[in-house]
Amino acid sequence: MFAILHQISVACFFTSYLLALVIELSRLVVTFHARSAAVLLMMGLGLFTQVSFLFLRVIDVQVDEKLGLLSSWAEWSLVLALGLAIFFTVAYVRRSDTIISFFFLPLILATIGLGVFVGGWEPFSRDHATDVWGSVHGLAMMVGTGAVLIGFLSGVMYLVQSKRLKQKRAGSPRFRLPTLETLDRANRQLLIVSTVAVAIGVVAGMIMNLNQNNRLVWTDSGILLSLVLFGWLCVATATEFFYRPASRGRKAFYMTLASLGFLMLALFGVIFSSHGVS
């Protein structure tokens, strides 16, 4: 299996993304119903080959104690391209009738091209890589934490404003809150931000631990609770986008309240474990 995957090169996923762009550009001259399916097929193939390529790079580097994992400008460019490709694929699934591919796919291809251009640059040491990925981990988890907390506050304001509307007191100039639509939209956006930020934080934390300890300590409470928080945020985000109850704002508040609970557990696990001081 690994022997086959080792045949994957940058050209494999670059070509997949390029074909996806060509298929999308064809909408300017011809119409066919299978266009969206063809684009998603190419994106799926590109994502699979790119993830496999980076995964094998990590495995191959582990035999060298001096080199860091994903610690070169070339690899960072490919990781950035992967993030852009994932974001585009999710956005395209939701709105395949738009031309966002005209903007995203050229940027993804250019980022991959940048990775190839700087491919000969010397990678950073394992200690340097640990520091860099540690900074990414900390910053991303901080952003995710802030987004969950602000989302909780917007949910509280939604319930207060909803109650005031029922009591016909929402127009008071002394106690004015944003509209329900604004609060609902903010809650959804913050949920996405927190999910993406925590996902980046979890992945960066794993890479940091691999660089630092050459292994992942799965029994660490901080790591376990961070994974639980990320899993819950994924469930909450999926529920927010695919479940449409009568009271959207109230549902968003309860989802955010649960996210806040998982966040507190994760922070508790980080503070009172070796994860928070290593």
C-alpha positions in Angstrom: 0.0 0.0 0.0 2.7 2.5 1.0 4.7 1.5 -2.0 1.9 2.7 -4.3 1.4 5.9 -2.3 5.1 6.7 -2.5 4.6 7.1 -6.3 2.5 10.2 -5.5 4.2 13.5 -6.4 3.2 17.1 -6.3 2.3 16.8 -10.0 -0.6 14.4 -9.0 -2.6 16.9 -6.9 -1.5 19.9 -8.9 -3.0 18.2 -12.0 -6.2 17.3 -10.2 -6.8 20.9 -9.1 -5.8 22.2 -12.6 -8.4 19.9 -14.2 -11.0 21.1 -11.7 -10.3 24.6 -12.8 -10.5 23.7 -16.5 -13.8 22.0 -15.9 -15.1 25.1 -14.1 -13.8 27.4 -16.8 -15.8 25.3 -19.3 -19.0 26.8 -18.0 -18.1 29.9 -20.0 -18.5 28.1 -23.3 -20.6 24.9 -22.7 -23.3 23.6 -20.3 -23.4 20.1 -18.9 -25.1 18.8 -15.8 -22.3 16.7 -14.5 -19.9 19.6 -14.0 -20.3 19.9 -10.2 -19.8 16.1 -9.8 -16.7 16.2 -12.0 -15.2 19.2 -10.1 -15.8 17.4 -6.8 -14.3 14.2 -8.1 -11.1 16.1 -9.1 -11.0 17.9 -5.8 -11.5 14.7 -3.9 -8.7 13.0 -5.9 -6.5 16.1 -5.3 -7.2 16.2 -1.6 -6.5 12.4 -1.2 -3.2 12.6 -3.0 -2.1 15.7 -1.3 -2.9 14.4 2.2 -1.1 11.1 1.3 1.9 13.0 0.0 2.2 15.1 3.2 1.6 12.1 5.4 4.4 10.1 3.8 6.7 13.1 4.2 6.0 13.0 7.9 6.8 9.3 8.1 10.0 9.6 6.0 11.3 12.5 8.2 10.8 10.6 11.5 13.8 8.4 10.7 16.0 11.5 10.9 16.3 12.8 14.5 17.7 16.2 13.4 15.0 17.3 10.9 11.7 18.6 12.0 8.3 17.4 10.8 6.7 19.7 8.2 9.4 22.2 9.0 10.3 23.7 5.6 8.9 26.6 3.6 7.9 24.1 0.9 5.9 21.9 3.2 4.3 24.9 4.8 3.2 26.1 1.4 1.7 22.7 0.6 -0.1 22.7 4.0 -1.5 26.2 3.2 -2.6 25.0 -0.2 -4.3 22.0 1.5 -6.2 24.3 3.8 -7.4 26.4 0.9 -8.4 23.3 -1.0 -10.5 22.0 1.9 -12.2 25.3 2.4 -13.0 25.7 -1.3 -14.4 22.1 -1.5 -16.7 22.7 1.5 -17.8 26.1 0.0 -18.3 24.5 -3.4 -20.5 21.7 -2.0 -22.8 24.4 -0.5 -22.9 26.7 -3.5 -21.8 24.9 -6.7 -23.8 27.4 -8.8 -21.3 30.2 -8.1 -17.9 30.9 -9.7 -15.8 30.9 -6.5 -13.6 28.4 -8.2 -12.3 31.1 -10.6 -10.7 32.8 -7.5 -9.8 29.9 -5.2 -8.3 27.4 -7.6 -5.7 29.7 -9.2 -4.6 30.7 -5.7 -4.3 27.0 -4.7 -2.3 26.3 -7.8 -0.1 29.3 -7.2 0.5 28.2 -3.5 1.5 24.8 -4.7 3.8 26.4 -7.3 5.4 28.4 -4.5 6.1 25.2 -2.6 7.8 23.7 -5.6 9.8 26.9 -6.1 11.2 26.9 -2.5 11.6 23.2 -2.4 15.3 23.3 -2.4 15.5 25.6 0.7 17.0 24.1 3.8 14.3 22.8 6.3 14.4 24.0 9.9 15.7 21.9 12.8 13.4 19.8 15.0 13.6 22.3 17.9 12.8 25.3 15.6 9.9 23.4 14.1 8.6 22.6 17.6 8.6 26.3 18.5 6.9 27.3 15.3 4.1 24.7 15.5 3.8 25.4 19.2 3.1 29.1 18.4 0.5 28.1 15.7 -1.1 25.7 18.2 -1.4 28.3 20.9 -2.6 31.1 18.6 -5.2 28.9 16.9 -6.6 27.5 20.2 -6.7 31.1 21.6 -8.8 32.2 18.6 -11.1 29.2 18.9 -11.6 29.9 22.6 -12.4 33.5 21.9 -14.9 32.6 19.2 -16.7 30.2 21.5 -16.9 32.7 24.3 -18.2 35.5 21.9 -20.6 33.1 20.4 -22.0 32.3 23.8 -22.5 36.0 24.5 -24.3 36.5 21.2 -26.5 33.5 22.1 -27.4 35.1 25.5 -28.2 38.4 23.8 -30.4 36.5 21.3 -32.5 35.0 24.1 -32.7 38.4 25.9 -33.7 40.2 22.7 -36.2 37.5 21.8 -37.9 37.8 25.3 -38.0 41.6 25.0 -39.6 41.3 21.6 -42.3 39.1 23.0 -42.8 41.7 25.8 -42.8 44.5 23.2 -39.9 46.2 25.0 -37.2 45.8 22.3 -37.5 49.4 21.0 -36.4 51.0 24.3 -33.6 53.5 23.5 -32.0 52.9 26.9 -31.6 49.1 26.4 -31.0 48.4 22.7 -29.5 45.1 21.4 -28.6 44.0 17.9 -31.5 42.4 15.9 -32.2 38.7 16.1 -31.1 38.3 12.5 -27.7 39.9 13.3 -27.2 37.8 16.4 -28.2 34.6 14.7 -25.8 35.3 11.8 -23.0 36.2 14.2 -23.5 33.0 16.1 -23.2 30.9 13.0 -20.1 32.7 11.8 -18.4 32.4 15.2 -19.2 28.7 15.3 -17.4 28.2 12.0 -14.5 30.3 13.1 -14.1 28.3 16.4 -14.3 25.0 14.6 -11.7 25.9 12.0 -9.4 27.5 14.6 -9.6 24.5 16.9 -9.0 22.1 14.0 -5.9 24.0 13.1 -4.9 24.1 16.8 -5.3 20.3 17.2 -3.4 19.5 14.0 -0.6 21.9 15.0 -0.5 20.5 18.5 0.0 17.0 17.1 2.8 18.1 14.8 4.4 20.0 17.7 4.3 16.8 19.9 5.7 14.7 17.1 8.6 17.2 16.8 9.1 17.4 20.5 8.6 13.8 21.6 8.7 11.9 18.4 5.3 10.5 19.4 1.8 11.5 20.4 0.8 11.0 24.1 -2.8 10.1 23.6 -3.4 9.6 27.3 -2.7 13.2 28.1 -6.0 14.8 29.3 -5.3 18.1 27.5 -5.0 16.2 24.1 -8.0 14.1 24.8 -10.3 16.9 25.8 -9.1 19.1 22.9 -10.1 16.3 20.5 -13.5 16.0 22.3 -14.0 19.8 21.9 -13.1 19.6 18.2 -15.5 16.6 17.7 -18.3 18.5 19.4 -17.7 21.7 17.3 -17.9 19.6 14.1 -21.2 18.1 15.3 -22.5 21.6 16.3 -21.4 23.1 12.9 -23.0 20.3 10.9 -26.2 20.6 13.0 -26.3 24.3 12.5 -26.1 24.0 8.7 -28.2 20.9 8.1 -30.9 21.1 10.8 -33.6 23.7 10.5 -35.9 23.9 13.6 -38.5 26.5 14.2 -36.4 28.4 16.7 -33.0 28.8 15.1 -31.6 31.2 17.5 -32.6 29.2 20.6 -31.0 26.1 19.0 -27.8 28.1 18.3 -27.7 29.2 21.9 -28.0 25.7 23.3 -25.4 24.4 20.9 -23.0 27.2 21.9 -23.8 26.6 25.6 -22.7 23.0 25.1 -19.6 24.2 23.2 -18.8 26.4 26.2 -19.1 23.4 28.5 -16.7 21.3 26.4 -14.3 24.3 26.2 -14.2 24.6 30.0 -13.5 20.9 30.2 -10.7 21.2 27.6 -9.2 24.2 29.4 -9.4 22.4 32.7 -7.6 19.4 31.2 -4.8 21.7 29.8 -4.3 23.7 33.0 -4.1 20.7 35.3 -2.0 18.4 33.1 1.6 18.3 31.8 0.2 19.5 28.4 -0.2 23.0 29.7 3.4 23.4 31.0 5.4 21.4 28.5 
